[in-house]
Amino acid sequence: MQSVITHLGQSVLKGHYFTYCRNGPAEDFLCYNDSIVSKATMNDAMNSNITGNSNEIKAPYILVYQQIK
């Protein structure tokens, strides 16, 4: 998996999108959240959960794969 686009919010009409990406299959993920970039794991990218903030749900939205030849 190359990247994960994630949504955090109460519904698809409200919330915030951010992305987890990596350069190759052996690389760690980076989380791109507006102007903040931080290291992340595959577990961070794929986990869905409900946060303590007004029952906002964090959910993977789009998964992007790259074919390895």
C-alpha positions in Angstrom: 0.0 0.0 0.0 1.3 3.4 -1.0 -1.0 5.8 0.8 -4.2 6.2 2.8 -6.5 9.2 2.7 -8.3 9.5 6.0 -11.3 11.4 7.2 -11.8 12.6 10.8 -15.2 14.0 11.6 -18.8 13.5 12.7 -20.0 12.9 9.1 -18.8 13.1 5.5 -20.2 16.6 5.3 -18.2 17.8 8.3 -14.6 17.0 9.2 -11.0 17.1 8.1 -9.1 15.0 5.6 -5.4 14.1 5.9 -3.1 11.6 4.2 -0.6 8.9 5.2 2.1 8.2 2.4 5.3 6.4 1.9 7.9 6.2 -0.8 8.2 2.4 -1.1 7.0 -0.8 0.6 9.9 -0.8 3.0 9.5 2.8 4.1 7.7 4.2 7.1 4.6 6.3 6.5 4.5 10.0 6.9 1.3 11.7 8.0 0.5 14.9 6.1 -2.0 17.0 8.1 -2.2 20.5 6.7 1.3 22.1 7.3 2.3 19.4 9.8 4.2 16.3 8.7 5.0 13.5 11.2 6.2 9.9 11.2 3.5 7.2 11.4 3.1 3.5 11.2 0.9 1.2 9.0 -1.2 0.7 12.2 -1.7 4.5 12.5 -2.8 4.7 8.9 -5.2 1.8 9.0 -6.8 2.1 12.4 -10.3 3.5 12.7 -11.4 4.8 16.0 -13.7 7.2 17.8 -11.8 10.1 19.4 -12.8 11.8 22.6 -13.6 15.0 20.7 -17.4 15.0 20.1 -17.5 11.4 19.0 -15.5 12.2 15.9 -14.7 9.1 13.8 -11.3 8.6 12.2 -11.7 6.2 9.2 -9.5 5.2 6.3 -11.4 6.6 3.2 -9.3 5.8 0.1 -6.5 3.2 -0.1 -3.8 3.7 -2.8 -1.7 0.8 -4.0 1.3 0.6 -6.3 2.1 -2.4 -8.4 5.5 -3.9 -7.7 7.3 -5.4 -10.7 
